Amino acid sequence: EATKQPHRFHLIMTSRIVARAVAVLSAFVLWSAAHAGLAPVHSWRTLPVYLHSSNRSGMWNETALSILAKYPMVVIEKWHCQGALSSEPYAPPAGEPCAQLTQEERMIRQCEVLKQRAPKLSCIFYMNAAIDFEWYQLHQTMLRNEDAARLPDWALRYQNGSFVELTSRQTFNFANQSMADEFAATCSRAIATGSVDGCFVDRSDPVWQTDNWGRGTPPGDFISLADYTKQKIRALRAMQAAAGAGPVIMNCHSCIDNRQLPPIGAESYTHAQNIEWFRNTNDSINDMLFLRKHAKLVRAHGDNKNFTDLVGAFLIAAGDNCFFGYGGFWEAPAWMNFYDVPIGDPQGEAIYERTTGIWYRDFEHVSVTFDTGTNRSTIVNRRK
């Protein structure tokens, strides 16, 4: 009996250790769930919209906040609290409270203020997966870890040791696993604050983009292109896991073909896709018709002209997971009058008449046509 005591003691201690480990893991899972992001609320009651903007002169004032709180989703662009566009290096105005914060802290703080007004609003944090903007804390981490003698370095380099640059700035090397981990952690830490719901990831196409915005062989110190792609995808997946239901929105600046970009099918690694420049064209309509079948969320970013034509094109193609955005990335927040017009549920999918080149679609309260010959829309109120 005495010889069995140690075994029984070992069993008891093992059970206690396992129980404690399970408790810790459960607490972590609950903590992660509590800090996961919120998906934006979609509704056809009116046009489903979002705003992607920033205020270069500082944090948004009360007037701006009252407008922003109307949107179900707000993306805070990298220029937030960065001073005049004409000045480099960028710096916040003297005396502005955000001047003492890192760029990551500015966006988190602004999301915190927004969500105090609109708790169901989905607030999104901007990141760039290629360009190392110097006003981010991530840039300081990059500088501390750069080592040209240890390849792959955190920053992409040419074989002669000089940096590979985009917009005259260093670029991230996802072939370096530690760098990829820190990139993902920057987003995850923001979400963990409870104020940020997801991340907008510019230049997120895992295929390297050259300075002419096309796809090309990376010129830097890769072990292989496969390593860069693999680690970038792994980082994006980690960010989406941290966000939970919140969106990690992939954007490829001026991509050749939006329909060739992930998330596509079962191998998707984020929930959301952005169409960088949604236009009043048949191509943009077909991009959205394709992407809405494969992504949990699709953003259509319109430019600053042809508002009615853009809205019409959007309504022709949009599904229950699509949101329309309009305006520049550093303009004052605005709420368009049309955003208050009742739309109502779609009465079916759009119909394309090949002989005339015209799309037709009815909603509960409006009827929409889009002429692919003129790229013009007509939106008619059906309410009596």
Residue, then its C-alpha position, 0 to 999 in steps of 0.5 A: e500500500a505504501t508503494k502505491q501512495p506516490h502513484r496516487f499522489h502523482l495522479i492527484m497532482t496531475s489531475r489538479i494541474v490538468a484542472r488548473a490548465v483547463a480553467v486557465l484555458s477556459a478563462f482565456v477563451l472567455w476573455s478572447a470572446a469578450h474582446a472579439g470584434l463586432a461585425p457591422v450591422h447590415s440593414w436594407r431599411t436604408l442604404p447600408v453604408y460605412l465611412h472610411s476617413s480621418n482628421r489630420s488636425g487632431m481627434w474628431n470634434e463633437t460635430a464630427l462624432s455626431i455624424l460618425a455615430k450614424y454609421p454602422m462601420v467606421v474605418i480610421e485611416k492612417w492619416h488621423c492626427q497627422g498634421a497638414l498633408s503638405s508637410e513632411p515629416y508629418a506631425p500633429p498640431a502643437g498642443e493637440p492631445c493626440a500628439q503624445l500618443t502613438q498612431e496605434e493609440r490614436m486610433i484605439r482612443q478614437c474608437e473608444v470615444l466613438k463606441q461610447r456614443a454608438p456601442k454597436l458601431s464596428c470601429i476599424f483600425y488601419m494597417n498597411a501590409a507593405i509600407d512601414f509608415e514611420w508614425y506607427q509604433l510598429h515602425q519603431t519595433m521594426l527599427r530595433n530589429e533590423d539587421a542586414a547581416r541576418l536575413p531575412d531581415w524585418a525590412l526588405r532589402y536589395q542584395n546590396g543591403s539597401f532597403v526596398e522602398l514604396t512611397s520612399r518608405q521601408t517595406f515589411n518582409f513577411a518572410n521573417q516570421s518574427m516580423a509577421d508575428e508582430f504585424a499580426a499582434t499589432c492588430s490583435r492588441a488593438i482588438a483586445t482593448g475592447s474598443v477596436d473591432g477589426c483591422f483594414v489591411d491595405r496592400s494585403d495581397p500576399v503576392w508582392q506588389t512592385d512600385n508600379w502597383g502591378r504584381g511582380t517578383p520581389p526584389g529583396d532578400f527572400i529565402s523564397l517568394a513562398d515564404y513571404t506568401k505563407q507568413k503573410i497569410r498566416a498573419l492575416r489568419a491570426m488577425q481574423a482569429a483575434a477579431g472573431a466576428g469583427p472584420v479583417i478587411m483585405n485591400c489591394h491598392s489598384c489591383i489588376d483584378n479584384r475577382q482574383l483576390p482572396p478571401i475566395g472559397a473554403e481557403s479564405y483567411t479573412h472575412a472581408q474584401n474591399i473594392e478599392w475604387f468601386r465605379n459606376t461601371n459594369d466591371s465594378i458590378n460584376d466584381m461585387l456580384f462575384l465577391r459577395k458570394h465568397a466573402k462574409l463582407v464586401r466594401a465598395h469604396g466610391d470616389n467623390k463624383n457621380f454619387t447617384d450613378l455609384v449608388g445605383a451600380f451598388l444597389i444592382a449588385a449588393g447583397d446582404n453582406c455589402f456596404f457602400g462608402y463614399g468620399g476621401f480618406w481625410e475629408a470631414p465626415a459627411w452624411m449624404n441626404f440619400y442615406d436617409v431614403p428608405i430602400g427596403d428589402p430586395q425583391g429579387e436579384a438584378i436582371y440584365e437585359r442583353t439587348t439594351g445593356i441595362w440592369y434592372r432591380d426592384f427593392e421594397h421602396v425603390s426601383v433601380t436601373f443601370d445603363t452599361g452604355t452610358n454608365r448612368s443610374t436611375i433610382v425611382n421612389r416606388r412609395k405612393 
